[in-house]
Amino acid sequence: GLSTLTYSANAGLNAEIDLSNPRIVPIYGSDSPTSPNSGDQASYSGFLYSSRIVFSAAHSEYQFDEKGNKIPFARKYLFIGLPNSKAGDYKGAVKVELRLIAKNYRGNGGMLDDFAIYVLEKDLIPAAPVKLLTPEIEAEIRESKTPIKMHGYGEYLDRCLEGEKLPCSSKHKKTTVPRSLTTVLRTLDDAESIVGYKRPQLSESLIMNNGKAGFGCGGDSGGSITTTYKGEFIYLATTPNGMNAYSCGQSGDNDGKGGINYASAVYKHLDIIKEAEDYVAAAIARE
């Protein structure tokens, strides 16, 4: 089985509709090269970094078996919907032309450096690049407890009925419009002291948690963690994965404390961001 399914990022439990993120996008998987035209749920979520570059989650492309081997998990074709569009409204959706996976994406009791980039075949909308997190800004927003937001097109209702044992089966549709949860960045020590166990493999990850509800549910994967700091909108990372989290009742290994939510800081992936930007620049030059 795919052991990693229990780690999938899970909009967050009881998350509110939030249309304030100008770059959150739905992602639609398809087996056909033409734009999808049925269904009212996004496959997962993404973030429009610039006109034709979308940030998302590597685990929607590859997961890992127990031996740590990559298992292809992707749909043959992907389409990106307009920012904040209603899931199932495919007007303006653009096809993905190139997929780039974080060079150091790996499984180690969790999915580390879980980051992917999709380059579109044309502009989704005219959009300047968004400011990206740096190690310096990360330290400042952690120390100042600046609020950070998780945005996604995922599940947001509890799968579990009273008395039902985890993991509970899917009963509800994902949200049709993006929803968000707000929390703060933490140190790993901080999170470990809350949950009562150590997770040394997360030492290089961004760490956050949001009480017993956790910080995301199925379908939020690939969405964004952003903040507004000193008046600037900043992208930190893709929606966190949850280790021992509740995940709307999807997870079988919930610790009852919300688990440790972790994500790979975007500044670790400047290499593939440059690759994507060079690809787009060459495409525009040809056009």
ABEGO torsion letter per residue (X at the ends): XBAAAAABBXXBBGBBBBAABAABBBBBBBABABBBABEABBABBBBBABAABBBBBAAAABBBBAAGBBBBABBABBBBBBBGBBBGBABGBBBBABBBBBAABBBBGEBBGBBBBBBBABBABBBBBBBBBBAAAAAAAAAAGBBBBBBBABBABBABBBGBBOBBBBABBBBABBBBBBBBBBBAAAAAAAAGBBBAAAAABBBBBAEAAEBEBBGABGBBBBBBBGGBBBBABBBBBBBGBAGGGABAABAGAGEBBBBBBAAAAAAAAAAAAAAAAAAAAAX
